[in-house]
C-alpha cells in the first residue's frame, strides 16, 4: 500500500515588528534632516537680512550721515532678523483675526490673509515709530521708542578710504555682524544627538556691502 507523500512546508519567519523598527529609524533620520535644514534656513535668511542692513548702512554713510545715523539705519533694516520686539511690547491683535479664531476655522485665517491688504496693529505701530526712532539723538532715547531683542548683539563696522582730491570717489565697506541664538544645537545634531540649544548658545552672522563714497566731494571745499 502506497502512502501519498506530502511535502512539509516551512512556516515563514515572523517579521511583524521589522517594518515598525525600520519606520522608526527612517522617521528619526527624516526629523533630524528636517530640523537641521530648518535651522540652516533660518540662519541663511538672517544673513540675507544682514546683507540688506549693510547696504542701507553703507548708503547712509555714503551721503555723509554720522555713525549714529548709520547704526540706526542698520538696525531698522535688520528688524526681520532681530527677534522679539521689546519696545513697545504688545500692540494688540487685529479684530479680524480674533473673529476668525472665534469661529475655530483655520481656513478663515488663510482667506483673511489672501483678501486683506491691511497691516496688523503691531506693524502699524512699528512703522509709526520708525521715523521717530531715526530722529532720536542718542541710544537711551531710541530705546524708549523702539527696541528689539537682538539689537544689542548687532555691530556695525565702517571701513572707508577717503579720496579728497576730487578725482575719484573713495571706496566704502560696511560690515554688519550679529549673533543669533540657535534653536537646535548644531554640533550634536551632526552626530545624531537632537537637543535644544543651551541658553546663550549662538552663532555669528555677517553681512557686508561695498559702495563708492561721494560725500567728501560735496562736503569739502575743493574750490570748484
TAPEKA-V479680 format. One record per backbone hydrogen bond with DSSP energy under -1.0 kcal/mol. CO is the residue of the C=O (numbers start at 0). NH is the residue of the N-H. E is the energy in kcal/mol with one decimal. If there is no record, write none. Layout:
BEGIN
co = <CO & CO>
nh = <NH & NH>
e = <E & E>
END
This chain:
BEGIN
co = <16 & 17 & 18 & 19 & 20 & 21 & 22 & 23 & 24 & 25 & 26 & 27 & 28 & 29 & 30 & 31 & 32 & 33 & 34 & 35 & 36 & 37 & 38 & 39 & 40 & 41 & 42 & 43 & 44 & 45 & 46 & 47 & 48 & 49 & 50 & 51 & 52 & 53 & 54 & 55 & 56 & 57 & 59 & 60 & 61 & 65 & 66 & 67 & 68 & 69 & 70 & 71 & 72 & 73 & 75 & 77 & 78 & 81 & 83 & 86 & 93 & 94 & 95 & 96 & 97 & 99 & 100 & 105 & 106 & 107 & 108 & 109 & 110 & 111 & 119 & 120 & 121 & 122 & 123 & 124 & 125 & 128 & 129 & 130 & 132 & 137 & 138 & 139 & 141 & 141 & 146 & 146 & 147 & 150 & 152 & 154 & 156 & 158 & 169 & 170 & 171 & 172 & 173 & 174 & 175 & 176 & 177 & 179 & 182 & 184 & 185 & 187 & 188 & 194 & 197 & 200 & 202 & 204 & 206 & 208 & 210 & 212 & 213 & 214 & 215 & 219>
nh = <20 & 21 & 22 & 23 & 24 & 25 & 26 & 27 & 28 & 29 & 30 & 31 & 32 & 33 & 34 & 35 & 36 & 37 & 38 & 39 & 40 & 41 & 42 & 43 & 44 & 45 & 46 & 47 & 48 & 49 & 50 & 51 & 52 & 53 & 54 & 55 & 56 & 57 & 58 & 59 & 60 & 61 & 64 & 63 & 214 & 69 & 70 & 71 & 72 & 73 & 74 & 75 & 76 & 77 & 78 & 80 & 81 & 149 & 148 & 146 & 97 & 98 & 99 & 100 & 101 & 104 & 103 & 109 & 110 & 111 & 112 & 113 & 114 & 115 & 123 & 124 & 125 & 126 & 127 & 128 & 129 & 132 & 133 & 134 & 135 & 141 & 142 & 143 & 144 & 145 & 85 & 86 & 150 & 153 & 178 & 176 & 174 & 172 & 212 & 160 & 210 & 158 & 208 & 156 & 206 & 154 & 204 & 202 & 196 & 188 & 189 & 192 & 191 & 184 & 200 & 181 & 179 & 177 & 175 & 173 & 171 & 169 & 216 & 218 & 219 & 221>
e = <-2.0 & -2.5 & -2.3 & -2.1 & -2.0 & -2.2 & -2.7 & -2.5 & -2.3 & -2.5 & -2.5 & -2.3 & -2.3 & -2.6 & -2.8 & -2.2 & -2.5 & -2.6 & -2.4 & -2.3 & -2.5 & -2.0 & -2.0 & -2.5 & -2.4 & -1.9 & -2.2 & -1.9 & -1.9 & -2.3 & -2.0 & -1.7 & -2.3 & -2.4 & -1.8 & -2.3 & -2.5 & -2.6 & -2.2 & -2.1 & -2.2 & -2.5 & -2.0 & -1.8 & -1.2 & -2.0 & -2.7 & -2.1 & -2.2 & -2.1 & -2.4 & -2.5 & -2.0 & -1.4 & -1.3 & -1.5 & -2.0 & -2.3 & -2.7 & -2.0 & -2.1 & -2.3 & -2.0 & -2.4 & -2.0 & -1.1 & -1.5 & -1.3 & -2.7 & -2.4 & -2.2 & -1.7 & -2.0 & -2.5 & -2.5 & -2.5 & -2.3 & -2.7 & -1.8 & -1.4 & -1.5 & -2.5 & -2.6 & -1.1 & -1.2 & -2.0 & -2.6 & -1.1 & -1.2 & -2.5 & -2.4 & -1.8 & -1.2 & -1.5 & -1.1 & -2.4 & -2.6 & -2.6 & -3.5 & -1.9 & -2.8 & -3.0 & -1.8 & -2.8 & -2.5 & -2.7 & -2.7 & -2.1 & -1.1 & -1.4 & -1.9 & -3.2 & -1.6 & -1.9 & -2.3 & -2.2 & -2.9 & -2.4 & -3.3 & -2.5 & -3.1 & -1.2 & -1.6 & -1.8 & -1.5 & -1.0>
END
